[in-house]
Amino acid sequence: MAPRSASQFKSIFLAASCISLAGCQLHPKLVDLAYEGRRLLMGHPRSAPQAPATGTDKVDSGEQFSSENARRAKANAELLQEVFRVVFVREPKSPAEFGNWVDTLNQGASLEGVYNGFTHSSTYRELETSKKGAAPSAIQVFAEELALLELELAEPTKFSDKDAQPLVVLGQIDLSTPVTAEERYAPFAKASAEPKKKSDASQLTGQYSKIFLSSSLFTLKRVLGDEALKVIGEKRASKELLATWYSRFVVRIAARGVDFGVPLRNNVFEKFHYDWAIENSEDRLSWEVLNRLHRAVNAANEPK
């Protein structure tokens, strides 16, 4: 199949946006493009229509399986490259480093596990330690987003000056092993949690701006990512509740004017993102949230 032109992608994007609006009428072919647009967002391509099989065009099941594996491996490689760029703000240091993680995804590891392996590794801690002081604008974006996340939690996290420091890496966690949520939080488990009343977003933003005033960009992003995953974890019991929160989060953060990497991610129609969340896995949704948070703080940290 020939690659799509820029105009074809524009048609897909416009159709996908329009179908989210009540009363919007589309030609049947554009309706078809709209649903294709949803699947293009972060790795859910639609299979091309196939003609009925004949005696001369049957595909060997082994070849088909190999082809599916190849497509999945390519999608994983593209996604992992984005994770490296967004989380570490660099390309992989070596083909071996990159290849090991692609293999991990190909073997069924979750994106959340890979992400946690990145942000809770000794390699990431080196970045937290060596890259001193985020820009004031990055601290402001971090504090605003963190405040909104904390207001979604049944029990907001109580932060202290220790949380503003580079991660203390316990055990042998490194860039060769994904980290599960249980492994990530087990070393820091407390016998009891101190109750904390919910404050309004502006008050929390001010508190967090002071606590994390001298933090590295990478510390800010790690803390923000951890809290986002907590919110997703609390809402996962209901697909509809999670999709509602996600769609509102996406539309709100899109107002920051940051390019989130794929045109459809910048779509400002809530129903479009709600439908996408309903159709896709929690693991993929988690990365979409993390990707936006990391990109928002990265962009705010860049010199103006």
Secondary structure, DSSP 8 states (H G I E B T S, - for coil): -----HHHHHHHHHHHHHHTSTT----HHHHHHHHHHHHHTTT-----------TTS---HHHHHHHHHHHHHHHHHHHHHHHHHHHHSS--S-HHHHHHHHHHHHTT--HHHHHHHHHTSHHHHHHHHHS----HHHHHHHHHHHHHHHTTSSS-----GGGGS-----TT--TTS---HHHHHGGG--S---------HHHHHHHHHHHTTT--HHHHHHHHHHHHHHHHHHHTT-HHHHHHHHHHHHHHHHTT----SSGGGG---HHHHHHHHHHS-HHHHHHHHHHHHHHHHHHHHS--
